[in-house]
Structure formats: C-alpha cells, structure tokens
Amino acid sequence: MVVTGHNSGDDATSAFHFRHVPSPSKTGTAGKFTIVDGEMDGNGGDVEKLNDGRMPTEEDQPEENFFFTPKRRGAVCDWT
C-alpha cells in the first residue's frame, strides 16, 4: 500500500508532520533501496537519501532529496 501526503502554506514546516503519513525517521532505517524502473534525476541526491535519517533544512534543497527524472512515467523504487 502506498500512502502520500502534501503540506503547503502554514502546514509546511520543518517538523514534517503529515495527516495520514508518519513523520520521517530521524535516525534512518535499515534497508536497501533499488531503482526498479525509471531514472534518478541528476538534480537530486542519490537513492540513499530515502533512508539516511536527514531532512532538508531549507525550502529548496533538491540535493537533499531523491526523486525520479520527470521524463518517464511509472518510475518505481523498491525497498527491502
């Protein structure tokens, strides 16, 4: 099951509290992420950003986030 959330305006804070999605772990989690389909966007960080326990500290820090290039639809990242 995939659950998504989005905060904007006054709800978009560095606390990363979402209505239906747990807040990110501050210590990271054990596991290995593998790109199954799609391409990592060169403007972002690599796949390890998904579980390094660190959060962006400013509004626009693409290098502190992992995301797929927008050229492809249906990109998938698997976690084990």
N, CA, C and O atoms as a printed pandas DataFrame, in Angstrom:
     atom_number atom_name residue_name chain_id  residue_number  x_coord  y_coord  z_coord
0              1         N          MET        A               1    0.843   -1.175    0.000
1              2        CA          MET        A               1    0.000    0.000    0.000
2              3         C          MET        A               1    0.891    1.242    0.000
3              4         O          MET        A               1    1.887    1.298    0.721
4              5         N          VAL        A               2    0.539    2.204   -0.786
5              6        CA          VAL        A               2    1.268    3.461   -0.866
6              7         C          VAL        A               2    0.374    4.558   -0.302
7              8         O          VAL        A               2   -0.790    4.684   -0.682
8              9         N          VAL        A               3    0.936    5.353    0.615
9             10        CA          VAL        A               3    0.217    6.478    1.196
10            11         C          VAL        A               3    1.030    7.730    0.907
11            12         O          VAL        A               3    2.244    7.742    1.116
12            13         N          THR        A               4    0.383    8.769    0.436
13            14        CA          THR        A               4    1.089   10.004    0.126
14            15         C          THR        A               4    0.502   11.152    0.932
15            16         O          THR        A               4   -0.627   11.073    1.417
16            17         N          GLY        A               5    1.271   12.207    1.067
17            18        CA          GLY        A               5    0.801   13.403    1.753
18            19         C          GLY        A               5    1.508   14.623    1.212
19            20         O          GLY        A               5    2.593   14.536    0.636
20            21         N          HIS        A               6    0.871   15.759    1.409
21            22        CA          HIS        A               6    1.444   17.017    0.936
22            23         C          HIS        A               6    1.015   18.121    1.894
23            24         O          HIS        A               6   -0.160   18.226    2.246
24            25         N          ASN        A               7    1.953   18.924    2.302
25            26        CA          ASN        A               7    1.660   20.092    3.129
26            27         C          ASN        A               7    2.018   21.348    2.353
27            28         O          ASN        A               7    2.991   21.371    1.599
28            29         N          SER        A               8    1.231   22.376    2.544
29            30        CA          SER        A               8    1.535   23.662    1.926
30            31         C          SER        A               8    1.160   24.778    2.888
31            32         O          SER        A               8    0.479   24.553    3.888
32            33         N          GLY        A               9    1.613   25.980    2.569
33            34        CA          GLY        A               9    1.299   27.132    3.412
34            35         C          GLY        A               9    1.833   26.969    4.825
35            36         O          GLY        A               9    2.968   26.533    5.015
36            37         N          ASP        A              10    1.024   27.315    5.817
37            38        CA          ASP        A              10    1.442   27.242    7.224
38            39         C          ASP        A              10    1.677   25.817    7.705
39            40         O          ASP        A              10    2.370   25.614    8.702
40            41         N          ASP        A              11    1.111   24.819    7.015
41            42        CA          ASP        A              11    1.304   23.420    7.412
42            43         C          ASP        A              11    2.644   22.858    6.960
43            44         O          ASP        A              11    3.062   21.810    7.452
44            45         N          ALA        A              12    3.322   23.522    6.043
45            46        CA          ALA        A              12    4.615   23.053    5.531
46            47         C          ALA        A              12    5.722   23.575    6.433
47            48         O          ALA        A              12    6.232   24.678    6.234
48            49         N          THR        A              13    6.089   22.772    7.427
49            50        CA          THR        A              13    7.124   23.167    8.384
50            51         C          THR        A              13    8.250   22.147    8.384
51            52         O          THR        A              13    8.123   21.073    7.796
52            53         N          SER        A              14    9.333   22.476    9.033
53            54        CA          SER        A              14   10.469   21.556    9.127
54            55         C          SER        A              14   10.170   20.357   10.018
55            56         O          SER        A              14   10.979   19.431   10.082
56            57         N          ALA        A              15    9.028   20.348   10.710
57            58        CA          ALA        A              15    8.647   19.203   11.541
58            59         C          ALA        A              15    8.194   18.011   10.697
59            60         O          ALA        A              15    8.188   16.880   11.184
60            61         N          PHE        A              16    7.815   18.251    9.441
61            62        CA          PHE        A              16    7.374   17.197    8.531
62            63         C          PHE        A              16    6.261   16.333    9.137
63            64         O          PHE        A              16    6.337   15.105    9.095
64            65         N          HIS        A              17    5.238   16.968    9.697
65            66        CA          HIS        A              17    4.069   16.246   10.202
66            67         C          HIS        A              17    3.010   16.227    9.113
67            68         O          HIS        A              17    2.642   17.264    8.562
68            69         N          PHE        A              18    2.531   15.033    8.816
69            70        CA          PHE        A              18    1.502   14.862    7.798
70            71         C          PHE        A              18    0.255   14.254    8.432
71            72         O          PHE        A              18    0.336   13.603    9.474
72            73         N          ARG        A              19   -0.879   14.465    7.812
73            74        CA          ARG        A              19   -2.143   13.973    8.345
74            75         C          ARG        A              19   -2.229   12.449    8.325
75            76         O          ARG        A              19   -2.653   11.850    9.313
76            77         N          HIS        A              20   -1.835   11.804    7.220
77            78        CA          HIS        A              20   -2.007   10.356    7.079
78            79         C          HIS        A              20   -0.699    9.597    6.868
79            80         O          HIS        A              20   -0.715    8.384    6.662
80            81         N          VAL        A              21    0.425   10.299    6.918
81            82        CA          VAL        A              21    1.723    9.684    6.675
82            83         C          VAL        A              21    2.602    9.904    7.898
83            84         O          VAL        A              21    2.686   11.025    8.400
84            85         N          PRO        A              22    3.270    8.837    8.396
85            86        CA          PRO        A              22    4.163    9.026    9.550
86            87         C          PRO        A              22    5.289    9.998    9.216
87            88         O          PRO        A              22    5.725   10.087    8.068
88            89         N          SER        A              23    5.753   10.720   10.221
89            90        CA          SER        A              23    6.901   11.615   10.033
90            91         C          SER        A              23    8.141   10.782    9.727
91            92         O          SER        A              23    8.237    9.638   10.171
92            93         N          PRO        A              24    9.084   11.334    8.980
93            94        CA          PRO        A              24   10.319   10.596    8.666
94            95         C          PRO        A              24   11.112   10.259    9.921
95            96         O          PRO        A              24   11.054   10.983   10.915
96            97         N          SER        A              25   11.847    9.164    9.868
97            98        CA          SER        A              25   12.711    8.746   10.962
98            99         C          SER        A              25   13.900    9.690   11.049
99           100         O          SER        A              25   14.494   10.041   10.029
100          101         N          LYS        A              26   14.247   10.098   12.250
101          102        CA          LYS        A              26   15.408   10.975   12.427
102          103         C          LYS        A              26   16.718   10.189   12.457
103          104         O          LYS        A              26   17.794   10.785   12.389
104          105         N          THR        A              27   16.645    8.876   12.558
105          106        CA          THR        A              27   17.852    8.052   12.630
106          107         C          THR        A              27   18.064    7.218   11.383
107          108         O          THR        A              27   19.079    6.529   11.275
108          109         N          GLY        A              28   17.149    7.259   10.449
109          110        CA          GLY        A              28   17.254    6.409    9.271
110          111         C          GLY        A              28   16.747    5.018    9.611
111          112         O          GLY        A              28   16.440    4.726   10.767
112          113         N          THR        A              29   16.662    4.177    8.621
113          114        CA          THR        A              29   16.178    2.816    8.835
114          115         C          THR        A              29   17.055    1.849    8.064
115          116         O          THR        A              29   17.686    2.206    7.069
116          117         N          ALA        A              30   17.079    0.624    8.543
117          118        CA          ALA        A              30   17.830   -0.402    7.827
118          119         C          ALA        A              30   17.052   -0.783    6.580
119          120         O          ALA        A              30   15.822   -0.826    6.604
120          121         N          GLY        A              31   17.727   -1.047    5.538
121          122        CA          GLY        A              31   17.079   -1.465    4.303
122          123         C          GLY        A              31   17.889   -1.009    3.112
123          124         O          GLY        A              31   18.783   -0.170    3.225
124          125         N          LYS        A              32   17.564   -1.572    1.989
125          126        CA          LYS        A              32   18.263   -1.234    0.761
126          127         C          LYS        A              32   17.235   -0.835   -0.285
127          128         O          LYS        A              32   16.298   -1.585   -0.558
128          129         N          PHE        A              33   17.407    0.330   -0.863
129          130        CA          PHE        A              33   16.536    0.803   -1.921
130          131         C          PHE        A              33   17.197    0.521   -3.265
131          132         O          PHE        A              33   18.399    0.725   -3.436
132          133         N          THR        A              34   16.407    0.059   -4.197
133          134        CA          THR        A              34   16.887   -0.242   -5.532
134          135         C          THR        A              34   15.940    0.380   -6.552
135          136         O          THR        A              34   14.723    0.240   -6.432
136          137         N          ILE        A              35   16.479    1.057   -7.542
137          138        CA          ILE        A              35   15.645    1.598   -8.605
138          139         C          ILE        A              35   15.275    0.431   -9.519
139          140         O          ILE        A              35   16.141   -0.200  -10.124
140          141         N          VAL        A              36   13.982    0.160   -9.607
141          142        CA          VAL        A              36   13.487   -0.942  -10.420
142          143         C          VAL        A              36   13.169   -0.462  -11.824
143          144         O          VAL        A              36   13.440   -1.159  -12.802
144          145         N          ASP        A              37   12.598    0.718  -11.921
145          146        CA          ASP        A              37   12.252    1.275  -13.227
146          147         C          ASP        A              37   12.285    2.786  -13.102
147          148         O          ASP        A              37   11.860    3.326  -12.081
148          149         N          GLY        A              38   12.771    3.467  -14.099
149          150        CA          GLY        A              38   12.869    4.921  -14.074
150          151         C          GLY        A              38   14.307    5.365  -13.928
151          152         O          GLY        A              38   15.204    4.541  -13.748
152          153         N          GLU        A              39   14.528    6.665  -14.005
153          154        CA          GLU        A              39   15.867    7.232  -13.894
154          155         C          GLU        A              39   15.937    8.233  -12.759
155          156         O          GLU        A              39   15.045    9.066  -12.594
156          157         N          MET        A              40   17.002    8.147  -11.977
157          158        CA          MET        A              40   17.254    9.110  -10.925
158          159         C          MET        A              40   17.490   10.475  -11.566
159          160         O          MET        A              40   18.243   10.577  -12.535
160          161         N          ASP        A              41   16.863   11.517  -11.044
161          162        CA          ASP        A              41   17.072   12.862  -11.560
162          163         C          ASP        A              41   18.429   13.371  -11.094
163          164         O          ASP        A              41   18.743   13.300   -9.905
164          165         N          GLY        A              42   19.233   13.881  -12.015
165          166        CA          GLY        A              42   20.576   14.367  -11.696
166          167         C          GLY        A              42   20.607   15.592  -10.799
167          168         O          GLY        A              42   21.663   15.931  -10.266
168          169         N          ASN        A              43   19.471   16.267  -10.616
169          170        CA          ASN        A              43   19.415   17.438   -9.730
170          171         C          ASN        A              43   19.231   17.054   -8.271
171          172         O          ASN        A              43   19.436   17.880   -7.381
172          173         N          GLY        A              44   18.846   15.813   -8.018
173          174        CA          GLY        A              44   18.601   15.372   -6.647
174          175         C          GLY        A              44   19.754   14.562   -6.103
175          176         O          GLY        A              44   20.766   14.349   -6.771
176          177         N          GLY        A              45   19.573   14.112   -4.867
177          178        CA          GLY        A              45   20.549   13.230   -4.246
178          179         C          GLY        A              45   20.339   11.811   -4.729
179          180         O          GLY        A              45   19.386   11.535   -5.458
180          181         N          ASP        A              46   21.230   10.898   -4.326
181          182        CA          ASP        A              46   21.053    9.526   -4.764
182          183         C          ASP        A              46   20.058    8.790   -3.870
183          184         O          ASP        A              46   19.537    9.354   -2.908
184          185         N          VAL        A              47   19.804    7.547   -4.193
185          186        CA          VAL        A              47   18.732    6.787   -3.556
186          187         C          VAL        A              47   18.941    6.629   -2.038
187          188         O          VAL        A              47   17.972    6.406   -1.313
188          189         N          GLU        A              48   20.159    6.737   -1.556
189          190        CA          GLU        A              48   20.416    6.632   -0.117
190          191         C          GLU        A              48   19.738    7.751    0.681
191          192         O          GLU        A              48   19.560    7.621    1.892
192          193         N          LYS        A              49   19.361    8.847    0.015
193          194        CA          LYS        A              49   18.663    9.944    0.691
194          195         C          LYS        A              49   17.325    9.489    1.258
195          196         O          LYS        A              49   16.775   10.141    2.145
196          197         N          LEU        A              50   16.792    8.364    0.751
197          198        CA          LEU        A              50   15.492    7.888    1.206
198          199         C          LEU        A              50   15.511    7.351    2.632
199          200         O          LEU        A              50   14.469    7.317    3.286
200          201         N          ASN        A              51   16.668    6.933    3.124
201          202        CA          ASN        A              51   16.711    6.410    4.492
202          203         C          ASN        A              51   17.981    6.797    5.248
203          204         O          ASN        A              51   18.509    6.005    6.029
204          205         N          ASP        A              52   18.469    8.020    5.012
205          206        CA          ASP        A              52   19.679    8.462    5.717
206          207         C          ASP        A              52   19.378    9.152    7.045
207          208         O          ASP        A              52   20.303    9.494    7.783
208          209         N          GLY        A              53   18.095    9.363    7.363
209          210        CA          GLY        A              53   17.731    9.997    8.624
210          211         C          GLY        A              53   17.885   11.504    8.636
211          212         O          GLY        A              53   17.665   12.132    9.672
212          213         N          ARG        A              54   18.252   12.095    7.526
213          214        CA          ARG        A              54   18.437   13.545    7.452
214          215         C          ARG        A              54   17.296   14.172    6.667
215          216         O          ARG        A              54   16.776   13.578    5.722
216          217         N          MET        A              55   16.918   15.366    7.065
217          218        CA          MET        A              55   15.854   16.097    6.394
218          219         C          MET        A              55   16.426   17.383    5.813
219          220         O          MET        A              55   17.405   17.913    6.337
220          221         N          PRO        A              56   15.835   17.889    4.745
221          222        CA          PRO        A              56   16.266   19.180    4.227
222          223         C          PRO        A              56   16.086   20.259    5.295
223          224         O          PRO        A              56   15.169   20.187    6.114
224          225         N          THR        A              57   16.956   21.241    5.277
225          226        CA          THR        A              57   16.875   22.319    6.275
226          227         C          THR        A              57   16.378   23.624    5.669
227          228         O          THR        A              57   16.135   24.593    6.388
228          229         N          GLU        A              58   16.227   23.650    4.354
229          230        CA          GLU        A              58   15.733   24.834    3.664
230          231         C          GLU        A              58   14.610   24.438    2.718
231          232         O          GLU        A              58   14.413   23.256    2.436
232          233         N          GLU        A              59   13.883   25.420    2.235
233          234        CA          GLU        A              59   12.729   25.167    1.383
234          235         C          GLU        A              59   13.078   24.465    0.077
235          236         O          GLU        A              59   12.330   23.595   -0.369
236          237         N          ASP        A              60   14.190   24.821   -0.542
237          238        CA          ASP        A              60   14.534   24.269   -1.843
238          239         C          ASP        A              60   15.922   23.646   -1.793
239          240         O          ASP        A              60   16.915   24.335   -2.026
240          241         N          GLN        A              61   16.005   22.362   -1.494
241          242        CA          GLN        A              61   17.275   21.639   -1.435
242          243         C          GLN        A              61   17.139   20.313   -2.183
243          244         O          GLN        A              61   17.101   19.254   -1.557
244          245         N          PRO        A              62   17.066   20.358   -3.494
245          246        CA          PRO        A              62   16.866   19.114   -4.232
246          247         C          PRO        A              62   17.959   18.076   -3.978
247          248         O          PRO        A              62   17.694   16.875   -4.023
248          249         N          GLU        A              63   19.179   18.528   -3.712
249          250        CA          GLU        A              63   20.269   17.582   -3.481
250          251         C          GLU        A              63   20.095   16.794   -2.186
251          252         O          GLU        A              63   20.783   15.793   -1.983
252          253         N          GLU        A              64   19.199   17.220   -1.314
253          254        CA          GLU        A              64   18.919   16.515   -0.059
254          255         C          GLU        A              64   17.711   15.589   -0.184
255          256         O          GLU        A              64   17.247   15.034    0.812
256          257         N          ASN        A              65   17.206   15.423   -1.397
257          258        CA          ASN        A              65   16.043   14.569   -1.665
258          259         C          ASN        A              65   16.328   13.671   -2.849
259          260         O          ASN        A              65   17.108   14.021   -3.735
260          261         N          PHE        A              66   15.693   12.515   -2.861
261          262        CA          PHE        A              66   15.755   11.651   -4.029
262          263         C          PHE        A              66   14.468   11.813   -4.817
263          264         O          PHE        A              66   13.381   11.838   -4.241
264          265         N          PHE        A              67   14.588   11.923   -6.129
265          266        CA          PHE        A              67   13.403   11.937   -6.980
266          267         C          PHE        A              67   13.779   11.474   -8.379
267          268         O          PHE        A              67   14.931   11.558   -8.805
268          269         N          PHE        A              68   12.761   10.984   -9.076
269          270        CA          PHE        A              68   12.954   10.484  -10.425
270          271         C          PHE        A              68   12.926   11.624  -11.428
271          272         O          PHE        A              68   12.329   12.671  -11.176
272          273         N          THR        A              69   13.575   11.416  -12.564
273          274        CA          THR        A              69   13.511   12.387  -13.645
274          275         C          THR        A              69   12.068   12.435  -14.168
275          276         O          THR        A              69   11.417   11.396  -14.285
276          277         N          PRO        A              70   11.579   13.613  -14.474
277          278        CA          PRO        A              70   10.184   13.722  -14.899
278          279         C          PRO        A              70    9.925   13.240  -16.320
279          280         O          PRO        A              70    8.786   13.305  -16.783
280          281         N          LYS        A              71   10.924   12.767  -17.010
281          282        CA          LYS        A              71   10.765   12.339  -18.399
282          283         C          LYS        A              71   10.005   11.031  -18.529
283          284         O          LYS        A              71    9.455   10.739  -19.591
284          285         N          ARG        A              72    9.968   10.236  -17.460
285          286        CA          ARG        A              72    9.316    8.927  -17.534
286          287         C          ARG        A              72    8.154    8.843  -16.587
287          288         O          ARG        A              72    8.178    9.437  -15.509
288          289         N          ARG        A              73    7.156    8.123  -16.970
289          290        CA          ARG        A              73    6.014    7.875  -16.102
290          291         C          ARG        A              73    6.164    6.465  -15.537
291          292         O          ARG        A              73    6.761    5.594  -16.172
292          293         N          GLY        A              74    5.623    6.247  -14.348
293          294        CA          GLY        A              74    5.612    4.921  -13.775
294          295         C          GLY        A              74    6.922    4.482  -13.149
295          296         O          GLY        A              74    7.191    3.283  -13.075
296          297         N          ALA        A              75    7.746    5.422  -12.696
297          298        CA          ALA        A              75    9.012    5.070  -12.060
298          299         C          ALA        A              75    8.733    4.348  -10.753
299          300         O          ALA        A              75    7.766    4.657  -10.057
300          301         N          VAL        A              76    9.581    3.391  -10.428
301          302        CA          VAL        A              76    9.376    2.544   -9.255
302          303         C          VAL        A              76   10.668    2.429   -8.479
303          304         O          VAL        A              76   11.744    2.288   -9.062
304          305         N          CYS        A              77   10.563    2.490   -7.170
305          306        CA          CYS        A              77   11.699    2.266   -6.292
306          307         C          CYS        A              77   11.280    1.196   -5.295
307          308         O          CYS        A              77   10.231    1.327   -4.663
308          309         N          ASP        A              78   12.068    0.148   -5.141
309          310        CA          ASP        A              78   11.735   -0.971   -4.284
310          311         C          ASP        A              78   12.577   -0.906   -3.015
311          312         O          ASP        A              78   13.753   -0.545   -3.059
312          313         N          TRP        A              79   11.970   -1.256   -1.891
313          314        CA          TRP        A              79   12.674   -1.247   -0.609
314          315         C          TRP        A              79   12.633   -2.642   -0.029
315          316         O          TRP        A              79   11.572   -3.264    0.034
316          317         N          THR        A              80   13.785   -3.139    0.396
317          318        CA          THR        A              80   13.836   -4.460    1.019
318          319         C          THR        A              80   14.500   -4.375    2.351
319          320         O          THR        A              80   14.640   -5.388    3.037
